[in-house]
Amino acid sequence: MEAYRIEDGSLLVPVDMDKALSTITQLLKDRTLVFFFGAGISLEYPSLLPLAKKSRLLPGLRDTLCDMLLKETSLEPEGEYEIRRLALETLLDFFVRALGDKTLEFYNILKPRHLVEAYGPNYRHYCLAFLSESGYCRYFVTVNFDTLVEDALKVIGVRFTVPEEKGQREERSIYSEAMRSSNDIVCLCKLHGTLSDDEDRQNATLLATVERVGIGLPRHKKELLVSLSRDYDIFFMGYSNNDIDVFPVFERTTSQRKVFWYCTSTPYLDDPHFRRIREFLCQREHYIFVGDLNELFSEILKRMNIDPSKALNRVGALSFEDIHSKQTALAEIRKGEIRRFVDYYKSQFLPTHAHAILTLAYIVVSGGFYRIGKRLLKSIADDIPLSDFNLRYAYASLNSEIYRNEGQYRSALQERKVAVEHLKEANYGNSYQKKTLIYQVIKNGSEHMNLVKVHASRMVLRQLSDSSCSEERENCIKADRALALKHLTSTLACLLTALWQIVLWRRKMTTFDRNTVVSRMYSECADFLHFCLDGLLFLDATNTSVTGGLKSKSRILRVFVSLIAKACAFLYRQTLRIGEQESEWYFFIKAKLAQVIMHAGRNGSWDVVNGLIDDVESYFGWGRDETKEFIETEEERSLRAFGITKGIRLYYQGKRRDAGDLFGRTLDAYKRTNHTGGIFEAKLWLAICQGNKEQIIEAFREQTW
């Protein structure tokens, strides 16, 4: 074993091993060390569980799923890259969307009934259990699903609790009490859920993981991580920081506590995969351990007066060399067990070519490869059984997305309605099915809003680019106005219907279902709001005074915007309750909500608007006078939307020159990222600030609709 630390951000400097181990043993005696572990600690005899990525001994779970899909057809290189780059949780989320939540049974590959040979806790699991038995560890935190640590604790006779095994309300209570409690019960926090003999409960906790990808951990889990990070020293082992919900919490938390990080081999500091870890470690006093983790644990146990041979006896080995030799033989058996499970899983959930192709299409369409998705769907158009409503729903839903991308909004709306009808007959499981219906209602609103944009943009072009007053022109404008208002009404109806369904359904929902449906509505509502604001802006541009703003328009539009603001405020309050404060979607919605409130033009609303904008600014760490810096350096969608929001605030405050300057810089940023929707929005607002009729016409004519 060797120990290192990073100096000056780029130098890996050896550290005295005895000093590093003495630091660990002192922290254990002080009861201030928390072990945070990932799947890497289970890759050893006798557990020898497969990781998400391919390892030296076993195929990766993610690679296994990808191969299962890609064997069905040949994809363009960019499509295959899109599939293979996904995290395991994201990949399974697409399986759930295409084929239902029962596909989460893929995680059963980690259960002993499928990995029969020699399955059980390994030396590392027992070392953690013996440290707990002696009272040195009260908390363990993991992103693993397996139950091997629990099995080791049971064998040793340690009292423990796993919050994720309880109901959602009790889980939150355990997390909130964990830091205040002084009892001797060990708390094993499994941030991504846990396997269970109860398949329904297991699927619920695992579905929480895949559905929250990109949104973040629930509030109670974030609060525990922040509290542990500030009050305890943390030892990371078997963890690769590949998740997008856990490691960012540690990165954003300021702490003076020590951090220990285990690596199987000496890290290369300039390696892109290690860069985030390097930056995280450089912020704190830290040690990096390299070598055999078993030897490290053995030395720690000796210094804590615990006999390491007790852990060796539990795994039926005489020495570490004995473990390694048995591990090599077991690896071949594990590969066969994994192949048998994959064949079983494929027969259950990918029984036909169409099932695999639909799942592939979901992934490539979500990644923006619409051409590939369209080709895949066309190849199975005649292969979907009339009686399989699950597949027919997925097929129609994907077609709708493709039509939307092509600007065929009427066809997209029609396909969306067909998808809803098939979904009502599908067999996805009541909870997942109900949530998906709500999402589809929101998407229907988005399709209607696209049609508002179509008709409103026609009105703008006819009214601004043609000064003649022919009767035919006026009739066309009236017809487009009527259709735009019709779809505007349908949009509002969809939004209110979805919110009303949440209110009605919440009494029948578990806390988990209520949280996840609001979380998913978050991402849907972000796009929905974008469409709403564009459509309303188009209608506003038909005003004879193109710089008048929505406050100068009819009462109908003001009421409509006001209702959208109330609906968004409802969603905003719900997200406060479930703790999305660390999610970029949370701040994206805040920025959009600020825009809606400004358009509504209510008296006394500026304090609310300023509060929302200040929250977004403080989250991303930029002050009021540094707008130019973040526009030029940040590419996330949430920050680009925030640039527009701040410009709109300046516009409504009468500071049109400042607003125009900000819209201009925002436009440049959108051009660099080739974001067509953002380019249009920034260009249109810039033209409105300048009162430039020709630029408004040009902005509309450049759009595909």
C-alpha positions as MATLAB code, in Angstrom:
seq = 'MEAYRIEDGSLLVPVDMDKALSTITQLLKDRTLVFFFGAGISLEYPSLLPLAKKSRLLPGLRDTLCDMLLKETSLEPEGEYEIRRLALETLLDFFVRALGDKTLEFYNILKPRHLVEAYGPNYRHYCLAFLSESGYCRYFVTVNFDTLVEDALKVIGVRFTVPEEKGQREERSIYSEAMRSSNDIVCLCKLHGTLSDDEDRQNATLLATVERVGIGLPRHKKELLVSLSRDYDIFFMGYSNNDIDVFPVFERTTSQRKVFWYCTSTPYLDDPHFRRIREFLCQREHYIFVGDLNELFSEILKRMNIDPSKALNRVGALSFEDIHSKQTALAEIRKGEIRRFVDYYKSQFLPTHAHAILTLAYIVVSGGFYRIGKRLLKSIADDIPLSDFNLRYAYASLNSEIYRNEGQYRSALQERKVAVEHLKEANYGNSYQKKTLIYQVIKNGSEHMNLVKVHASRMVLRQLSDSSCSEERENCIKADRALALKHLTSTLACLLTALWQIVLWRRKMTTFDRNTVVSRMYSECADFLHFCLDGLLFLDATNTSVTGGLKSKSRILRVFVSLIAKACAFLYRQTLRIGEQESEWYFFIKAKLAQVIMHAGRNGSWDVVNGLIDDVESYFGWGRDETKEFIETEEERSLRAFGITKGIRLYYQGKRRDAGDLFGRTLDAYKRTNHTGGIFEAKLWLAICQGNKEQIIEAFREQTW';
ca = [
       0.000    0.000    0.000;
       1.052    3.569   -0.707;
      -0.365    6.933    0.342;
      -0.273   10.241   -1.538;
      -1.636   13.734   -1.517;
      -2.017   16.329   -4.274;
      -0.045   19.554   -3.957;
      -0.409   22.721   -6.057;
      -3.277   21.067   -7.906;
      -1.008   19.023  -10.155;
       1.686   17.203   -8.140;
       1.134   13.753   -6.619;
       3.354   13.669   -3.529;
       4.041   10.521   -1.440;
       2.904   10.618    2.192;
       4.184    8.611    5.118;
       1.903    5.550    5.267;
       2.153    5.223    9.039;
       1.015    8.814    9.488;
      -1.946    8.297    7.129;
      -3.037    5.125    8.943;
      -2.623    6.804   12.337;
      -4.933    9.571   11.146;
      -7.591    7.031   10.163;
      -7.359    5.101   13.435;
      -7.650    8.291   15.472;
     -10.744    9.352   13.555;
     -12.273    5.900   14.104;
     -11.602    6.186   17.836;
     -13.241    9.621   17.778;
     -16.251    8.107   15.921;
     -15.963   10.766   13.201;
     -15.125    8.637   10.139;
     -17.848    7.661    7.641;
     -17.281    5.065    4.916;
     -18.795    5.872    1.525;
     -18.506    2.937   -0.858;
     -19.480    2.022   -4.390;
     -19.745   -1.192   -6.375;
     -15.971   -1.661   -6.446;
     -15.883   -3.183   -2.957;
     -18.118   -6.060   -4.134;
     -15.828   -7.114   -6.985;
     -14.065   -9.824   -4.998;
     -14.554  -13.435   -3.923;
     -17.037  -14.642   -2.803;
     -19.441  -11.857   -3.816;
     -17.799  -11.012   -7.168;
     -20.675   -8.873   -8.465;
     -20.522   -7.314  -11.945;
     -20.015   -3.539  -12.138;
     -21.807   -1.104  -14.414;
     -18.629   -0.911  -16.527;
     -16.566   -3.820  -17.775;
     -13.956   -4.973  -15.261;
     -10.889   -7.176  -15.512;
     -12.913  -10.195  -14.415;
     -16.505   -9.696  -15.570;
     -18.556   -7.986  -18.300;
     -20.229   -4.716  -17.297;
     -23.980   -4.490  -16.719;
     -24.244   -1.412  -18.921;
     -22.264   -3.044  -21.737;
     -24.438   -6.155  -21.430;
     -27.611   -4.112  -21.939;
     -26.100   -2.192  -24.851;
     -24.975   -5.384  -26.585;
     -28.429   -6.872  -26.058;
     -29.941   -3.980  -28.031;
     -27.282   -3.457  -30.678;
     -27.315   -7.102  -31.762;
     -30.755   -6.471  -33.250;
     -29.651   -3.981  -35.898;
     -26.719   -1.984  -37.226;
     -26.648    1.658  -36.207;
     -24.806    4.670  -37.531;
     -21.631    5.399  -35.483;
     -23.162    8.448  -33.803;
     -26.202    6.414  -32.741;
     -24.105    3.626  -31.238;
     -21.934    6.166  -29.436;
     -25.050    7.801  -27.952;
     -26.179    4.438  -26.558;
     -22.824    3.304  -25.173;
     -22.081    6.582  -23.419;
     -25.188    6.389  -21.192;
     -24.985    5.567  -17.504;
     -26.671    2.341  -16.402;
     -29.489    4.190  -14.616;
     -30.168    6.355  -17.682;
     -30.174    3.310  -19.950;
     -32.701    1.531  -17.728;
     -34.838    4.668  -17.665;
     -35.269    4.243  -21.437;
     -36.178    0.589  -20.939;
     -38.844    1.708  -18.462;
     -40.219    4.349  -20.837;
     -40.415    1.922  -23.745;
     -41.405   -1.324  -22.034;
     -42.620   -0.511  -18.500;
     -41.237   -0.506  -14.966;
     -41.033   -4.305  -14.778;
     -37.847   -4.027  -16.852;
     -36.116   -2.890  -13.641;
     -35.940   -6.582  -12.789;
     -32.598   -6.372  -14.583;
     -31.155   -5.450  -11.178;
     -32.155   -8.921   -9.977;
     -28.922  -10.078  -11.574;
     -27.331   -8.956   -8.289;
     -29.493  -11.356   -6.238;
     -28.290  -14.730   -4.920;
     -30.936  -16.689   -6.818;
     -29.212  -15.745  -10.087;
     -25.589  -15.659   -8.863;
     -25.734  -18.922   -6.949;
     -22.120  -20.032   -6.751;
     -20.350  -18.910   -3.527;
     -22.559  -15.795   -3.232;
     -22.037  -13.832   -0.015;
     -20.234  -10.943    1.680;
     -16.503  -10.649    1.060;
     -13.596   -9.701    3.296;
     -14.230   -5.951    2.896;
     -17.893   -6.249    3.879;
     -16.944   -8.160    7.026;
     -14.251   -5.617    7.917;
     -16.869   -2.867    7.865;
     -19.165   -5.049    9.983;
     -16.468   -5.712   12.607;
     -15.666   -1.982   12.834;
     -19.380   -1.369   13.450;
     -19.562   -4.129   16.058;
     -16.772   -2.405   18.004;
     -18.696    0.867   17.889;
     -16.317    2.748   15.607;
     -18.765    3.307   12.724;
     -22.360    4.500   13.022;
     -22.931    5.507    9.407;
     -22.340    3.846    6.076;
     -23.363    5.511    2.822;
     -23.499    3.701   -0.508;
     -24.844    3.923   -4.046;
     -24.979    0.114   -4.280;
     -28.219   -1.847   -4.628;
     -26.983   -5.204   -3.328;
     -27.526   -6.376    0.269;
     -24.049   -7.749    0.998;
     -23.190   -5.262    3.758;
     -26.541   -6.008    5.395;
     -25.754   -9.734    5.200;
     -22.376   -9.184    6.875;
     -23.925   -7.073    9.654;
     -26.540   -9.774   10.285;
     -23.904  -12.523   10.509;
     -21.851  -10.530   13.035;
     -24.988   -9.600   14.990;
     -24.853   -5.823   14.549;
     -28.107   -3.903   14.913;
     -28.717   -1.723   11.876;
     -31.398    0.012    9.842;
     -31.738    0.693    6.120;
     -34.083    3.682    5.589;
     -34.833    2.647    1.991;
     -36.455   -0.574    3.236;
     -39.135    1.432    5.037;
     -42.042    3.399    3.643;
     -41.289    6.818    2.172;
     -42.513    8.753    5.207;
     -40.511    6.606    7.618;
     -37.474    6.856    5.333;
     -37.502   10.646    5.548;
     -37.949   10.467    9.296;
     -34.949    8.147    9.709;
     -32.770   10.411    7.571;
     -33.796   13.527    9.492;
     -33.192   11.837   12.861;
     -29.943   10.110   11.857;
     -27.661   13.022   12.657;
     -29.383   13.870   15.962;
     -29.677   10.338   17.308;
     -27.136    8.965   19.784;
     -28.263    5.332   19.788;
     -26.045    2.405   18.834;
     -28.015    1.333   15.755;
     -25.908    1.518   12.586;
     -27.545    3.500    9.769;
     -26.851    2.161    6.260;
     -28.010    4.813    3.781;
     -28.530    3.419    0.250;
     -28.925    6.568   -1.803;
     -30.025    4.823   -5.009;
     -32.407    2.307   -3.465;
     -32.060   -1.330   -2.490;
     -32.861   -4.821   -3.642;
     -35.600   -6.539   -1.692;
     -37.584   -9.756   -1.488;
     -40.668   -7.567   -1.984;
     -40.545   -6.985   -5.766;
     -43.063   -4.101   -5.679;
     -41.151   -2.213   -2.996;
     -37.880   -2.934   -4.791;
     -39.198   -1.620   -8.119;
     -40.508    1.484   -6.365;
     -37.140    2.395   -4.865;
     -35.225    1.586   -8.059;
     -37.726    3.483  -10.197;
     -37.030    6.473   -7.965;
     -33.411    6.266   -9.027;
     -33.912    6.044  -12.786;
     -36.707    8.641  -12.862;
     -34.681   11.188  -10.939;
     -31.653   11.006  -13.232;
     -30.719   14.616  -14.017;
     -33.022   15.990  -11.319;
     -31.103   15.095   -8.194;
     -31.502   13.381   -4.859;
     -34.509   14.061   -2.605;
     -34.037   16.800   -0.048;
     -33.646   14.507    2.985;
     -30.789   12.614    1.326;
     -29.025   15.793    0.249;
     -29.302   17.211    3.757;
     -27.725   14.091    5.230;
     -24.810   14.207    2.760;
     -24.225   17.886    3.481;
     -24.345   17.256    7.231;
     -21.960   14.276    7.007;
     -19.598   16.224    4.769;
     -19.428   19.136    7.223;
     -19.311   17.197   10.498;
     -17.527   13.960    9.585;
     -14.413   12.816    7.757;
     -15.240   10.605    4.763;
     -13.456    7.612    3.269;
     -14.444    6.958   -0.375;
     -13.753    3.454   -1.673;
     -14.874    1.455   -4.699;
     -16.495    4.642   -5.997;
     -15.887    6.253   -9.387;
     -17.993    9.469   -9.021;
     -19.823    8.650  -12.284;
     -23.254    9.534  -10.885;
     -24.776   12.939  -11.558;
     -26.750   13.290   -8.347;
     -24.487   12.302   -5.423;
     -20.952   13.577   -6.065;
     -22.121   17.129   -6.990;
     -23.525   17.473   -3.444;
     -20.074   16.788   -2.001;
     -18.456   19.149   -4.516;
     -20.731   22.050   -3.552;
     -20.407   21.586    0.204;
     -17.731   23.642    1.927;
     -16.033   21.679    4.692;
     -12.853   21.603    6.762;
     -13.052   17.849    7.355;
     -10.620   15.299    5.945;
     -11.231   13.141    2.877;
      -9.687    9.731    2.088;
      -9.885    8.275   -1.416;
      -8.957    4.727   -2.429;
      -7.651    3.976   -5.946;
      -6.748    0.557   -7.323;
      -3.757    2.059   -9.142;
      -1.769    5.284   -9.051;
      -4.013    8.000  -10.523;
      -2.989   10.082  -13.511;
      -3.937   13.602  -12.438;
      -4.564   14.877  -15.977;
      -6.912   11.986  -16.769;
     -10.332   13.518  -17.606;
     -12.020   10.801  -15.505;
      -9.997   11.815  -12.442;
     -10.129   15.577  -12.940;
     -13.268   16.179  -10.854;
     -11.917   13.995   -8.051;
      -8.635   15.917   -8.143;
     -10.412   19.278   -7.909;
     -12.592   17.995   -5.072;
      -9.633   16.658   -3.082;
      -7.600   19.829   -3.529;
     -10.263   21.773   -1.616;
      -9.666   19.735    1.573;
      -7.022   17.978    3.600;
      -6.850   14.590    1.948;
      -5.076   11.263    1.493;
      -5.090    8.995   -1.563;
      -4.493    5.294   -0.929;
      -3.214    3.048   -3.713;
      -2.831   -0.721   -3.618;
      -4.709   -3.728   -2.236;
      -7.809   -2.624   -0.317;
      -7.751   -5.869    1.689;
      -4.301   -5.048    3.007;
      -5.457   -1.564    3.953;
      -8.434   -2.936    5.871;
      -6.231   -5.533    7.544;
      -3.854   -2.862    8.816;
      -6.741   -0.697   10.048;
      -8.270   -3.631   11.961;
      -4.937   -4.435   13.613;
      -4.547   -0.841   14.791;
      -8.078   -0.951   16.199;
      -7.238   -4.175   18.093;
      -9.527   -6.295   15.900;
      -8.178   -9.609   14.635;
      -8.223   -9.551   10.763;
      -8.352  -13.343   10.645;
     -11.939  -13.189   11.915;
     -12.953  -11.600    8.601;
     -10.861  -14.094    6.614;
     -12.530  -17.006    8.414;
     -15.958  -15.656    7.519;
     -15.187  -15.872    3.785;
     -13.601  -19.305    4.089;
     -10.091  -18.229    3.067;
      -6.698  -18.770    4.651;
      -5.010  -15.681    3.174;
      -5.405  -12.917    0.602;
      -3.615  -15.112   -1.936;
      -6.230  -17.787   -1.284;
      -8.971  -15.210   -1.981;
      -7.343  -14.214   -5.289;
      -6.971  -17.809   -6.492;
     -10.580  -18.664   -5.653;
     -11.692  -15.428   -7.303;
     -10.136  -16.365  -10.645;
     -11.943  -19.703  -10.704;
     -15.239  -18.109   -9.644;
     -15.042  -15.476  -12.406;
     -15.631  -18.082  -15.141;
     -18.657  -19.441  -13.283;
     -20.007  -15.892  -12.817;
     -19.753  -15.229  -16.541;
     -21.934  -18.267  -17.237;
     -24.474  -17.174  -14.609;
     -24.611  -13.699  -16.146;
     -25.165  -15.144  -19.648;
     -28.028  -17.317  -18.378;
     -29.674  -14.343  -16.685;
     -29.302  -12.200  -19.813;
     -30.995  -14.892  -21.903;
     -33.819  -15.082  -19.358;
     -34.212  -11.295  -19.214;
     -34.238  -10.978  -22.988;
     -36.938  -13.651  -23.326;
     -39.096  -11.793  -20.781;
     -38.701   -8.167  -21.855;
     -37.239   -8.197  -25.373;
     -39.084  -11.195  -26.844;
     -39.307   -9.722  -30.356;
     -37.202   -7.628  -32.690;
     -39.732   -4.776  -32.340;
     -39.195   -4.504  -28.561;
     -35.452   -3.980  -28.976;
     -35.801   -1.557  -31.892;
     -38.348    0.588  -30.011;
     -36.020    0.839  -27.034;
     -33.159    1.837  -29.339;
     -35.396    4.416  -30.992;
     -36.265    5.936  -27.601;
     -32.581    6.421  -26.845;
     -31.510    7.938  -30.170;
     -34.564   10.231  -30.426;
     -33.979   11.512  -26.886;
     -30.371   12.178  -27.901;
     -31.544   14.292  -30.858;
     -30.816   11.743  -33.608;
     -34.278   11.984  -35.160;
     -33.233   10.707  -38.567;
     -31.934    7.466  -37.066;
     -35.036    7.144  -34.910;
     -37.313    7.623  -37.894;
     -35.484    4.902  -39.809;
     -35.754    2.494  -36.884;
     -39.482    3.099  -36.466;
     -40.112    2.681  -40.172;
     -38.356   -0.704  -40.104;
     -40.861   -2.131  -37.575;
     -44.032   -0.326  -38.696;
     -45.674   -3.602  -39.742;
     -44.256   -5.753  -36.938;
     -46.166   -4.397  -33.934;
     -49.126   -6.622  -32.916;
     -52.472   -4.831  -32.715;
     -53.029   -6.313  -29.250;
     -49.735   -5.090  -27.774;
     -50.794   -1.675  -26.476;
     -47.480   -1.103  -24.691;
     -45.574   -1.197  -27.975;
     -48.238    0.737  -29.842;
     -48.104    3.480  -27.208;
     -44.302    3.688  -27.412;
     -44.432    3.728  -31.218;
     -47.001    6.552  -31.379;
     -45.226    8.579  -28.686;
     -41.918    8.409  -30.567;
     -43.579    9.308  -33.861;
     -45.012   12.373  -32.173;
     -41.547   13.498  -31.085;
     -40.209   13.044  -34.613;
     -43.111   14.952  -36.175;
     -42.554   17.768  -33.702;
     -38.886   17.990  -34.648;
     -39.865   18.168  -38.335;
     -42.311   21.016  -37.659;
     -45.356   18.866  -38.468;
     -47.219   19.933  -35.345;
     -50.680   18.779  -36.383;
     -49.378   15.284  -37.077;
     -47.488   15.386  -33.772;
     -50.689   16.287  -31.912;
     -52.623   13.514  -33.642;
     -49.967   10.923  -32.808;
     -49.926   12.144  -29.208;
     -53.674   11.547  -28.934;
     -53.244    8.047  -30.377;
     -50.478    7.401  -27.834;
     -52.773    8.398  -24.965;
     -55.492    6.029  -26.144;
     -53.047    3.125  -26.376;
     -51.580    4.023  -23.002;
     -54.980    3.674  -21.353;
     -55.111    0.063  -22.569;
     -51.464   -0.757  -21.864;
     -50.166   -2.816  -18.977;
     -47.419   -0.743  -17.393;
     -48.515   -1.054  -13.787;
     -51.093    1.322  -12.300;
     -48.681    3.755  -10.659;
     -46.327    4.182  -13.628;
     -49.246    4.270  -16.058;
     -51.000    7.080  -14.203;
     -47.845    9.156  -14.052;
     -47.167    8.627  -17.749;
     -50.713    9.733  -18.623;
     -50.085   12.999  -16.788;
     -46.843   13.507  -18.704;
     -48.652   12.904  -21.989;
     -51.285   15.518  -21.111;
     -48.494   18.040  -20.588;
     -46.935   17.047  -23.908;
     -50.323   17.562  -25.585;
     -50.209   21.113  -24.250;
     -46.792   21.528  -25.833;
     -48.140   20.382  -29.225;
     -51.027   22.849  -28.980;
     -48.579   25.610  -28.076;
     -46.509   24.809  -31.151;
     -49.640   25.331  -33.234;
     -50.144   28.660  -31.454;
     -46.650   29.584  -32.625;
     -47.485   28.559  -36.192;
     -50.627   30.670  -36.471;
     -49.299   33.583  -34.434;
     -46.157   33.796  -36.566;
     -48.300   33.891  -39.710;
     -50.233   36.763  -38.189;
     -47.039   38.616  -37.429;
     -45.682   38.259  -40.952;
     -48.952   39.261  -42.587;
     -49.448   42.247  -40.323;
     -45.898   43.566  -40.333;
     -44.658   42.784  -43.818;
     -47.727   43.861  -45.803;
     -49.012   47.377  -45.365;
     -51.968   46.898  -47.736;
     -55.410   46.424  -46.235;
     -56.963   43.930  -48.599;
     -60.024   42.071  -47.422;
     -58.335   38.701  -48.073;
     -55.383   39.643  -45.874;
     -57.629   40.741  -43.036;
     -59.656   37.514  -43.283;
     -56.452   35.443  -43.113;
     -55.295   37.351  -40.051;
     -58.665   36.807  -38.347;
     -58.599   33.105  -39.180;
     -55.068   32.696  -37.819;
     -55.984   34.670  -34.705;
     -58.985   32.432  -34.071;
     -56.931   29.264  -34.503;
     -54.137   30.619  -32.318;
     -56.555   31.452  -29.513;
     -58.227   28.046  -29.911;
     -54.946   26.241  -29.419;
     -54.001   28.682  -26.666;
     -57.149   27.631  -24.808;
     -56.329   23.966  -25.399;
     -52.843   24.553  -24.040;
     -54.192   26.029  -20.830;
     -56.717   23.207  -20.563;
     -53.934   20.619  -20.808;
     -51.884   22.297  -18.105;
     -54.825   22.677  -15.718;
     -55.936   19.099  -16.410;
     -52.510   17.749  -15.499;
     -52.350   19.804  -12.321;
     -55.890   18.803  -11.378;
     -55.061   15.122  -11.914;
     -52.135   15.495   -9.539;
     -54.412   17.076   -6.920;
     -57.019   14.308   -7.314;
     -54.512   11.493   -7.448;
     -52.263   12.610   -4.626;
     -54.499   10.979   -1.985;
     -54.045    7.623   -3.716;
     -50.340    8.121   -4.388;
     -47.495    7.050   -2.192;
     -45.095    9.807   -1.234;
     -42.634    8.322   -3.716;
     -45.143    8.492   -6.594;
     -46.144   12.031   -5.717;
     -42.527   13.151   -5.616;
     -41.554   11.454   -8.851;
     -44.555   12.712  -10.817;
     -43.829   16.284   -9.736;
     -40.141   15.797  -10.544;
     -40.915   14.488  -14.024;
     -43.447   17.279  -14.580;
     -40.569   19.610  -13.844;
     -38.660   18.717  -16.966;
     -41.827   18.580  -19.083;
     -42.996   21.935  -17.744;
     -39.685   23.585  -18.595;
     -40.235   22.920  -22.315;
     -43.937   23.664  -21.923;
     -43.231   27.105  -20.455;
     -40.783   27.819  -23.244;
     -43.513   27.134  -25.826;
     -46.027   29.232  -23.887;
     -43.767   32.253  -23.717;
     -42.866   32.008  -27.397;
     -46.523   31.763  -28.407;
     -47.556   34.690  -26.231;
     -44.643   36.722  -27.498;
     -45.732   36.061  -31.073;
     -49.268   37.222  -30.330;
     -47.880   40.300  -28.638;
     -45.777   41.090  -31.704;
     -48.995   41.422  -33.733;
     -49.773   44.555  -31.761;
     -49.422   47.678  -33.861;
     -46.859   48.870  -31.326;
     -44.298   46.081  -31.453;
     -42.582   47.383  -28.333;
     -45.724   47.494  -26.214;
     -45.199   44.323  -24.216;
     -47.871   41.887  -23.095;
     -49.168   44.360  -20.552;
     -50.638   46.364  -23.422;
     -52.572   43.413  -24.872;
     -56.092   42.193  -24.303;
     -57.456   41.101  -20.972;
     -57.738   37.516  -22.280;
     -53.978   37.265  -22.738;
     -53.286   38.837  -19.350;
     -55.608   36.345  -17.677;
     -53.976   33.494  -19.573;
     -50.481   34.502  -18.495;
     -51.706   35.008  -14.949;
     -53.110   31.465  -14.873;
     -49.828   30.068  -16.197;
     -48.017   31.955  -13.447;
     -50.316   30.419  -10.818;
     -49.842   26.926  -12.251;
     -46.070   27.389  -12.237;
     -46.182   28.722   -8.687;
     -48.048   25.547   -7.661;
     -45.353   23.395   -9.252;
     -42.711   25.586   -7.635;
     -44.205   25.014   -4.170;
     -44.376   21.268   -4.785;
     -40.714   21.139   -5.726;
     -39.828   23.055   -2.582;
     -41.541   20.309   -0.613;
     -39.617   17.481   -2.282;
     -36.286   19.278   -2.230;
     -35.107   19.973   -5.777;
     -32.955   22.917   -4.704;
     -29.760   21.394   -6.101;
     -31.212   20.631   -9.528;
     -30.526   22.850  -12.507;
     -34.111   22.195  -13.632;
     -35.220   23.840  -10.402;
     -33.429   27.057  -11.283;
     -34.459   26.814  -14.931;
     -38.105   26.820  -13.815;
     -37.379   29.717  -11.464;
     -36.057   31.764  -14.376;
     -39.067   30.898  -16.550;
     -41.469   31.639  -13.693;
     -39.880   35.082  -13.339;
     -40.542   35.697  -17.067;
     -44.184   34.663  -16.752;
     -44.767   36.930  -13.747;
     -43.218   39.884  -15.567;
     -45.407   39.270  -18.617;
     -48.480   39.080  -16.380;
     -47.718   42.639  -15.296;
     -49.089   42.363  -11.767;
     -48.592   45.222   -9.350;
     -46.253   44.407   -6.496;
     -44.679   41.462   -8.294;
     -41.168   42.891   -8.598;
     -40.054   41.658   -5.188;
     -40.964   38.123   -6.271;
     -39.203   38.519   -9.635;
     -36.048   39.942   -8.062;
     -36.024   37.167   -5.471;
     -36.267   34.474   -8.151;
     -33.496   36.026  -10.251;
     -31.244   36.519   -7.219;
     -31.713   32.853   -6.279;
     -30.571   31.746   -9.736;
     -27.605   34.132   -9.643;
     -26.451   32.976   -6.228;
     -26.794   29.283   -7.167;
     -24.450   29.605  -10.123;
     -22.099   31.934   -8.280;
     -22.269   35.036  -10.463;
     -23.089   38.529   -9.227;
     -25.200   41.212  -10.822;
     -22.276   42.907  -12.559;
     -20.816   39.754  -14.134;
     -23.537   38.983  -16.660;
     -21.146   39.169  -19.582;
     -18.824   36.607  -17.997;
     -21.414   33.902  -17.551;
     -22.976   34.500  -20.973;
     -19.576   33.896  -22.552;
     -18.485   30.926  -20.452;
     -21.560   28.874  -19.389;
     -23.357   26.655  -21.879;
     -26.015   25.000  -19.750;
     -29.556   25.549  -20.893;
     -30.624   26.942  -17.527;
     -28.068   29.769  -17.645;
     -28.860   30.665  -21.238;
     -32.513   30.962  -20.310;
     -31.507   33.111  -17.353;
     -29.796   35.604  -19.653;
     -33.107   36.155  -21.445;
     -34.900   36.499  -18.103;
     -32.571   39.197  -16.852;
     -32.903   41.051  -20.140;
     -36.708   40.933  -19.888;
     -36.461   42.427  -16.399;
     -34.404   45.313  -17.737;
     -36.896   45.749  -20.601;
     -39.921   46.013  -18.305;
     -38.000   48.376  -16.012;
     -37.643   50.744  -18.953;
     -33.886   50.147  -19.362;
     -34.162   49.202  -23.013;
     -30.609   50.064  -23.974;
     -29.197   47.825  -21.221;
     -31.710   45.123  -22.133;
     -30.741   45.322  -25.791;
     -27.048   45.025  -24.898;
     -27.743   41.913  -22.807;
     -29.962   40.338  -25.485;
     -27.180   40.943  -28.018;
     -24.597   39.128  -25.900;
     -27.072   36.342  -25.218;
     -27.702   36.022  -28.953;
     -23.956   35.600  -29.538;
     -23.831   32.865  -26.902;
     -26.729   30.999  -28.509;
     -25.058   31.251  -31.909;
     -21.908   29.660  -30.521;
     -23.929   26.692  -29.275;
     -26.166   26.617  -32.366;
     -29.324   26.641  -30.216;
     -31.980   27.592  -32.800;
     -34.793   28.228  -30.313;
     -32.579   30.445  -28.196;
     -31.288   32.312  -31.260;
     -34.847   33.150  -32.276;
     -35.892   34.211  -28.762;
     -32.849   36.455  -28.254;
     -33.100   37.937  -31.755;
     -36.813   38.705  -31.340;
     -36.345   40.378  -27.967;
     -33.417   42.388  -29.328;
     -35.600   43.602  -32.194;
     -38.465   44.486  -29.821;
     -36.073   46.475  -27.615;
     -34.874   48.386  -30.665;
     -38.373   48.746  -32.136;
     -36.950   47.338  -35.366;
     -39.812   46.044  -37.492;
     -37.542   44.601  -40.209;
     -35.567   42.507  -37.701;
     -38.781   41.138  -36.201;
     -39.901   40.047  -39.670;
     -36.490   38.512  -40.355;
     -36.587   36.585  -37.062;
     -39.934   35.022  -37.930;
     -39.023   34.234  -41.534;
     -35.926   32.317  -40.403;
     -38.063   29.809  -38.466;
     -39.014   26.444  -39.957;
     -42.690   26.983  -39.335;
];
